[in-house]
Amino acid sequence: MSWMAWTWQTALFFSALGGALMLMTIAELVRPTSFVRGFLPMPTTRGDRFFICLLSAAFIHLIWLGLIGQSVPIASAVSVAWAFVVMRWG
């Protein structure tokens, strides 16, 4: 993999993403999800809300970098807070 410019931050990100997907799989096997209706405009499952959180985090970071350009940890904190809201009440 010498052709890729992997850093420890990149490895940490993809490891965390893989770990989250494994936890979601285990949660689905232990306690299967059903469709729920929250503030999102359609009924969603736990996996749907997780996917929405991942997409939202990407867009939050892109918008943050486009408008502010600095302090990515603040964008990450906003993304985590939004993910909590979506997973809990979405």
C-alpha positions in Angstrom: 0.0 0.0 0.0 3.0 2.3 -0.5 1.1 4.1 -3.3 -1.4 5.5 -0.8 -0.7 8.3 1.5 -2.1 6.8 4.7 -1.6 8.8 7.9 -2.5 7.7 11.4 -5.5 10.1 11.3 -6.8 8.4 8.2 -6.3 4.9 9.7 -8.1 6.1 12.9 -11.0 7.4 10.8 -11.5 4.2 8.8 -11.0 2.0 11.9 -13.7 4.0 13.8 -16.0 3.8 10.8 -15.4 0.0 10.5 -16.0 -0.4 14.3 -19.2 1.6 14.1 -20.5 -0.6 11.3 -19.6 -3.7 13.3 -21.5 -2.3 16.3 -24.5 -1.6 14.2 -24.4 -5.2 12.8 -24.2 -6.6 16.3 -27.0 -4.3 17.5 -29.1 -5.5 14.6 -28.5 -9.2 15.4 -29.1 -8.8 19.1 -32.1 -6.5 18.8 -33.6 -6.2 15.3 -34.8 -2.8 14.4 -38.2 -1.7 13.1 -39.4 1.3 11.2 -40.0 4.3 13.4 -41.3 7.8 12.5 -39.6 10.8 14.1 -38.9 14.2 12.8 -37.4 12.9 9.5 -39.9 13.0 6.7 -40.0 9.2 6.3 -40.0 6.1 8.5 -36.5 5.0 9.1 -34.6 2.1 10.7 -31.5 2.4 12.9 -29.3 1.8 9.8 -31.0 4.4 7.8 -30.5 7.0 10.6 -26.8 6.0 10.8 -26.4 6.5 7.1 -28.1 9.9 7.3 -25.7 10.8 10.1 -22.7 9.9 8.1 -23.9 11.9 5.1 -24.8 14.8 7.3 -21.3 14.8 8.9 -19.7 14.9 5.5 -21.8 17.9 4.5 -21.4 19.7 7.8 -17.6 19.4 7.4 -17.7 20.5 3.8 -19.9 23.5 4.6 -17.8 24.4 7.6 -14.5 24.3 5.6 -16.1 26.3 2.8 -17.5 29.0 5.0 -15.1 29.1 8.0 -12.0 27.2 6.8 -10.6 26.7 10.3 -11.2 24.7 13.4 -12.4 21.3 12.1 -12.9 19.9 15.6 -15.8 22.3 16.1 -17.4 20.9 12.9 -16.8 17.4 14.4 -18.5 18.4 17.6 -21.5 19.8 15.6 -21.6 16.6 13.6 -21.6 14.4 16.8 -24.4 16.5 18.3 -26.4 16.3 15.1 -25.8 12.5 15.0 -27.1 12.2 18.6 -30.3 14.1 17.7 -30.9 12.1 14.5 -30.2 8.7 16.2 -32.4 9.5 19.2 -35.3 11.5 17.7 -35.0 11.1 13.9 
